[in-house]
Structures are given as C-alpha cells and as structure tokens.
Amino acid sequence: MKEGLYDEEKQFIMMNRTSQTIDKLNFDIPINGTIYGTLLNYNGAYQQFESKMNESPYKQPPKAPVLYIKPINTHVANGSSIYVPKEVESLKMGAALGIVFEKAATKVTEQSAFDYVFGYVIVNDVQIPHESIYRPAVKEIARDSFCPIGPWIVKKEEIKNPDHLVIRVYVNGELKQVNSTANLVRPISKLIADVTEFMTLNKGDVLLVGIPENAPLAKVDDHVTVEIEGIGKLENVLKCEETLVGEKYETCKSCIRRGYL
C-alpha cells in the first residue's frame, strides 16, 4: 500500500515528492480484511426502532452490538459503479466511518481500544431499503457492488477526535444528509470493546460504526458522494445491474421508469 499526504482544501495528494489532483488518480480497494457492519448505533436510528425492540421475537433491546458482514463480492473502489438490481428502483446510501485494525483485537478494554486501530476509511454501506432487523438481510445488503470503500485509509494519528466527525451525503451534488459520529450510541472505543468481548477482529478487518438514520435514496445514473470530515470523499455512480451481466434493460424497473425503453 502506497502512502501519501492528502490536502483536503486543495484536493490533491503528494506521493514520492509528486503532487496529483484527486480527479487524475485511479484508486483500488484500500483494504483486504472482513468488513463488519453495525446496526442501530446512531441514536436517531436506535430511537426509530426502539418501540419494535420490545415486540416478538426478542421482547427487549439488544444487549450487545448487532453485526452483519459485507462480503467480498460487495467491495468496490472509489469511482466504481454501484449496480441497481432489476427489481428495485432505488437504493439506500449508508454513509459509514470504517475503523481499520492494525493487529488482532480480542477482549479489548475501552482504555486500550485505539491501540489496535490503524486508521479510518469511508464506506458506503449500500442496501435495498428494508425494515427487518431480526434476521440477516443477505439479499438486501450483500449484492455485488454494495460496499464502495475508499478512496484511502487515513492513519489514526491524523484524526484528532473520531467520535466527532461530520458526515455528509450528496446525490448529484445536492446535500441530502448531515450527521456526526458524535451521535453514536456506542462511541468508538466502547464499540470496539463490546465487539471484541465476543469475537476477534483481525489485522486488516474493518468495523463500521453504523449508518445514520434516514439514509438518502439514490437511483440509476445518480452520482453519490459520501464525505467524512478529515478523511475525504468517496464517489460512485449507480448503474443498471443489466450492464454488469450484459443483458438487455427490458426487466429493469429503474430503466423503464427513466425512459430507456
């Protein structure tokens, strides 16, 4: 992995004594570990589902973090396409801060949690809109291209307070969402401690802190930007799934609605 200096104001990177503007660079996926998502870790998202937590089948709020996996088929880089399945018209754009681990973490304390962190990365936890939190929503969260990640990892030393970062989501240049990691139910150190209490997070793994409530929707041809303060911007465009598999647009609701037929 190459290292460089990022100038957020001027939007360029300095590598090997050479500066390049961001729009002139091609980025690869910057991680190679497992990506774990966290449900209901923003206060607003938690409150939206709080009344349902006391219903069947659990009849009480979860005591430990509720996790899911974004498998490797979902991982794509900055600038890559997000593919919209033919049976849906829009996708949820889940802006998330990703914690990248530099060594194996097992039963970590809150006080030592950041000793295991290498840095931070931007993730768009794309999902088909759904309401279930009681079963693994594999078909809704694990589709190809449903986890753009990048464009780079920022080392932890560069981020003064990861528990107070502003997150913004733009669709076609229009600001659609603003939130902050200051609104987490479990701040980062507690989240790491609670997760590693029951499982090991290995070197290179990424733990997402959660998705803010009211995640914006995007559709085919939309340009989506997820921006996290101090880290950068993750940009992707939505395309029809048929363009990935080489089929015609005939059964794609998004394409029909947009007049491609």
LUMTIBA-718662 format. One record per atom (N, C-alpha, C): residue in one letter; x, y, z. Coordinates in steps of 0.05 Angstrom, whole numbers, plus 5000, padded with zeros to 4 digits. Each point is the difference from the previous one (the first is absolute). Layout:
BEGIN
AXYZ/...
// end
This chain:
BEGIN
M501749765000/M498350245000/M501850255000/K499450184981/K501550254999/K499050205020/E501950165010/E499350215019/E500350284986/G498350185009/G500250274989/G498850205019/L500350264993/L498950225016/L497650114985/Y497750035014/Y497650094988/Y499450295009/D499750184981/D499250285006/D497050024995/E498450015021/E497150004997/E499150264987/E501350225006/E499150264989/E500650024970/K502349914992/K500850034972/K499349754983/Q499249795014/Q499149754986/Q502349884983/F502349975012/F502149854986/F501549835020/I501549804989/I501649825016/I502950034992/M501850005020/M502950014995/M501149725005/M501249884979/M501349745003/M502650004985/N502149905014/N502749994988/N500850274988/R499450225016/R500750274993/R498650114975/T497949864992/T498450094978/T497150035008/S498850234992/S497250055008/S498249934976/Q497749895007/Q497949944980/Q497350085011/T498450124982/T497350075009/T498449745001/I498050005018/I498449755006/I498749894975/D499050184983/D498549914976/D501849884979/K502650015003/K501949884981/K500949725009/L499249915023/L500949755011/L497949784998/N501049764996/N498349765002/N500549865026/F497949925014/F500349885027/F499149715000/D501549845015/D499249725004/D498649985027/I498949775006/I498849955026/I502350005021/P499950185020/P502350035018/P500249805023/I498249815002/I500049815022/I499949714989/N500849815016/N499849724992/N498949825021/G498950115021/G498849845022/G497049984998/T498849895020/T497149985002/T498750275009/I497850074988/I498650245007/I497549925016/Y499850115025/Y497749945017/Y498450265003/G497449984995/G498250225004/G498849995028/T499150225010/T498750025027/T497350124997/L497949865010/L497350114999/L499450185024/L498350204995/L498850165021/L502050135019/N502350104989/N501950125017/N500050314999/Y498150114986/Y499550295001/Y497550045017/N500150205017/N497750055018/N497450024985/G500050154977/G497550034985/G499049744989/A501849834989/A499249744989/A499049825022/Y501350015023/Y499149845023/Y497250085009/Q499550265002/Q497450105009/Q497849924980/Q500649994974/Q498049934981/Q499049715003/F501749835010/F499349725003/F499549925029/E500350195019/E499949935028/E497449875008/S497850104990/S497449885007/S499749714991/K501249944977/K499849734989/K501849805014/M502050105015/M501849835014/M498649845022/N497850105010/N498649865022/N497849824989/E499949974974/E498149814988/E501349734995/S498449814992/S501149734993/S501950044976/P502149834997/P500549775017/P501750055025/Y501350245002/Y502050035021/Y498850145025/K498150184997/K498650135022/K501850155019/Q502450084990/Q501850175015/Q502150114981/P501250235006/P502150114983/P502549825001/P501650004979/P502449834999/P502050105021/K501349815013/K501950085021/K502850034989/A500649874978/A502650024987/A499750124972/P502150104988/P499850104973/P498949794980/V498250094982/V498949824980/V501650044974/L501349794991/L501850034978/L499049844975/Y501150084977/Y499649854976/Y502650034983/I500249844979/I502550004984/I499350114972/K501850164990/K499950094972/K502149834985/P499249784987/P501949814989/P501650124977/I502049864991/I502050104981/I498850084973/N497849864992/N498750074975/N498850285000/T499550115024/T498850265002/T502150234997/H502649935004/H502050205002/H500750124972/V499950264998/V500950144975/V501450255009/A501650114981/A501750235006/A498650264994/N501250215009/N499250274993/N499950034969/G497850114990/G499850034971/G498749774986/S499749775013/S498749774988/S496950045000/S498749834985/S497150014998/S498649855023/I497750105009/I498349855017/I497749904983/Y499449745001/Y498149884981/Y497349975014/V497950124987/V497349995011/V498649744990/P499149835018/P498649754991/P497550074984/K499349834981/K497950064981/K497350025013/E499649885024/E497450005013/E499550245018/V502050185003/V499650235017/V500550264985/E498950225011/E500350264987/E502150185013/S500549955026/S501950175014/S501549855022/L502350095008/L501649885020/L500650205022/K500449895024/K500750175024/K503050045001/M500850255003/M502850075001/M500950025029/G501349805011/G500749995028/G502850105006/A500250265005/A502650125006/A501149905026/A502449894999/A501249885025/A502950055002/L500950055025/L502850025006/L501049715006/G502149924987/G501249745004/G502550015017/I500149835020/I502449985018/I501749784989/V502550054992/V501849804989/V501949915022/F500249745004/F501749895022/F502849944991/E502050065017/E502749954993/E501149745012/K498549885019/K500849755012/K497649875012/A500249745006/A497849855011/A499050125027/A497450035002/A498850115025/A498149805012/T500649925024/T498249815015/T499750105028/K497550035009/K499350085027/K501650265008/V499750194982/V501450265003/V498550175020/T501450165016/T498750195018/T499550264985/E498150165011/E499650264988/E502550185001/Q501549975021/Q502350175004/Q502249934979/S500149754991/S502249924982/S499049974971/A497550064995/A498849944974/A501550124976/F500850255003/F501350134978/F502849904994/D501149855019/D502649874995/D499949804978/Y497649914994/Y499649794979/Y499150114973/V499750264999/V498950134976/V502450104983/F499849944974/F502050114981/F499050274989/G497550014993/G499050254988/G497049984993/Y499250184983/Y497150024994/Y499650034969/V497749904991/V499450004972/V497050064997/I499350114977/I497250054993/I498849764987/V497549935009/V498649784988/V497150094994/N499049924976/N497250034994/N498749735003/D498649965022/D498749745005/D497350004986/V500149944974/V497750014983/V498149775007/Q497450064999/Q498049795007/Q497450054984/I498649784994/I497350024991/I498350085024/P498350204999/P498550085024/P498449775011/H500249965026/H498649795014/H499750085029/E498249875015/E499550075028/E500849785019/S500649764991/S500649785018/S502750045014/I500149975026/I502550005015/I500349745015/Y498249824996/Y500049755015/Y501149764985/R500550034974/R501249784985/R502150124982/P502049834992/P502050104981/P498850084974/A500250254993/A498850104975/A502049974977/V500749754994/V502149954981/V499350114972/K497649954991/K499250094973/K500050314998/E499650135023/E499850295000/E502750145003/I502049865013/I502550145006/I502449884987/A499849764988/A502449864990/A500149974970/R498750184985/R500149994971/R502750104990/D500749914976/D502550094988/D500050314999/S502350115008/S500650294999/S498750165023/F498849865019/F498550145022/F501850105023/C502650024995/C501750115021/C502450154988/P499550234988/P502250174992/P501750085024/I502650004997/I501850065022/I502550154990/G500750215015/G502450154991/G499750295006/P501350174985/P502049924980/P502649915012/W500450055025/W502549935014/W499549965030/I502049915014/I499949985029/I501650245012/V498850145018/V501350215014/V500949895027/K502650035006/K501149905025/K498750135024/K499849855022/K498550105024/K501350265011/E502650034997/E501450235010/E499150264987/E498849974976/E499150244985/E497250095008/I498649845015/I497350065007/I499950065030/K499550255007/K500250095027/K497949875018/N497550004991/N497849885016/N498149854981/P500349744996/P498349854982/P497149995010/D499650065026/D497250005011/D498650274995/H501250174983/H498750254995/H500650094971/L499349834981/L500450064972/L497450044985/V499950224985/V497650064984/V499949824975/I497749884995/I499649834977/I497850134982/R500650024974/R498150114981/R499749814976/V497550004990/V499449844976/V498850194979/Y501150004976/Y499050154978/Y499149824978/V497750064988/V499049864976/V499850204977/N501649954980/N500150194977/N500750285009/G501850025019/G500950255010/G498350145020/E497649895006/E498250115019/E500349875027/L500450165021/L500349895027/L497449875009/K500249745007/K497649855008/K500149925029/Q502349995012/Q500149915028/Q502550125014/V499650085025/V502250095017/V499649875027/N502249875010/N499949895027/N502850015012/S500449875022/S502650015013/S500449765017/T502549915002/T500649775017/T499750085030/A499550255005/A499450085028/A497349895009/N498449894981/N497449905006/N499949695002/L502349885004/L500149715003/L498949915026/V498549785001/V499249875025/V502449905015/R501749854986/R502549915011/R502250154987/P501450185014/P502450134988/P502049794991/I501950084984/I501849814987/I501449815020/S501150115021/S501549835019/S498249795013/K497550085006/K498149815013/K499149794980/L499550094975/L499249814979/L502149794996/I502650084999/I502149814997/I500149815023/A499850115024/A500149835025/A497749805000/D497650094993/D497649835001/D500149784979/V501050074976/V500149804979/V502249795006/T502350095008/T502249815005/T499649845026/E497950075015/E499449835023/E499149724991/F498749994976/F499049734992/F501249914974/M501750164986/M501349914976/M502650154995/T501849884986/T502650124993/T499750164974/L501150245000/L500350164975/L502949984993/N500649914975/N502749954992/N501250244985/K502649984996/K501550214985/K498750034973/G499450254992/G498850054974/G497050005000/D498749905021/D497150005002/D499050295003/V497550054991/V498850265002/V497349975015/L499750165021/L497550015015/L498650274995/L497649994988/L498550244995/L498650095025/V500050265005/V498950105025/V496950014999/G498949974976/G497150014996/G499250194978/I497450004994/I498850174980/I498150195014/P500250264994/P498150195011/P497249954991/E498150095016/E497249984993/E499350154974/N497849924987/N499050144976/N502150024978/A501349774995/A502049994978/A498650074974/P501350184984/P498750084975/P499949784979/L498250024981/L499749814979/L501250114974/A501049814983/A501050084974/A499149794980/K500050084975/K499049834978/K502050004977/V499349854979/V501749974977/V500950274989/D502550034994/D501350244989/D500750215021/D499249965025/D500650205021/D503049985007/H501250225005/H502850025010/H499950055030/V501249835015/V499850015029/V502850065012/T500150195018/T502450075015/T499649975030/V501649845013/V500049985029/V502550145010/E499750205016/E502250175010/E500249975030/I502449945010/I500450005029/I502350195007/E499450175018/E501950215009/E502749895006/G502150114988/G502749925005/G501049764985/I498149864986/I500849754986/I499950044970/G497850114990/G499850054971/G497349954990/K499949924974/K497449964986/K500249734985/L497849855002/L499649754986/L497850054979/E500749964974/E498150074979/E499549764982/N497449954994/N499249784983/N497550084984/V499549864978/V497650044984/V498449754998/L497450025002/L498249774998/L499449924972/K500249744994/K499449904973/K498049775002/C498849944978/C498249774999/C501549745003/E498949815015/E501349745003/E500449864974/E498250054980/E500349874974/E502650074986/T501050245006/T502550084987/T502449835010/L499649895024/L502149835012/L500049724988/V497649894995/V499849734990/V499649984970/G499850234987/G499850014971/G497349944988/E497950035016/E497349954991/E498750264991/K497649974987/K498550244992/K498650125024/Y498950244996/Y498750155021/Y497149925004/E498949814986/E497249974998/E498649955027/T501349875019/T498849945026/T500950185022/C501550214994/C501150185020/C498050235005/K498850005024/K498050205007/K501250284999/S502550025009/S501350275000/S500350104972/C500849834981/C500450094973/C497450064986/I497949845006/I497450054988/I499050285010/R500350055026/R499050255011/R501550244988/R502649964994/R501650234990/R499950024969/G498349834987/G499550034972/G502149884982/Y501449805009/Y502049874984/Y498849814980/L497449945002/L498749824982/L498050154983/
// end
